[in-house]
């Protein structure tokens, strides 16, 4: 499964919509994805499963890139 992770670069950063970034990660569950990126010290706001039409839409974005962890 592919998950879209919304995050801030630094765990000490206060979440601000304008500085929120996203990354796509393949994993078995939300918990698995969070464990995979824990070493990056991100301030994770939200993890969302991406599938079906939503995944097809996201793949059309030129920035779509799934992290291989």
ABEGO torsion letter per residue (X at the ends): XBBBBBBBABAABBBBAAABBBBBBBBABAAAAAAAAAAAGBBBABBBBBBEAAAAAAAABAABBBBBX
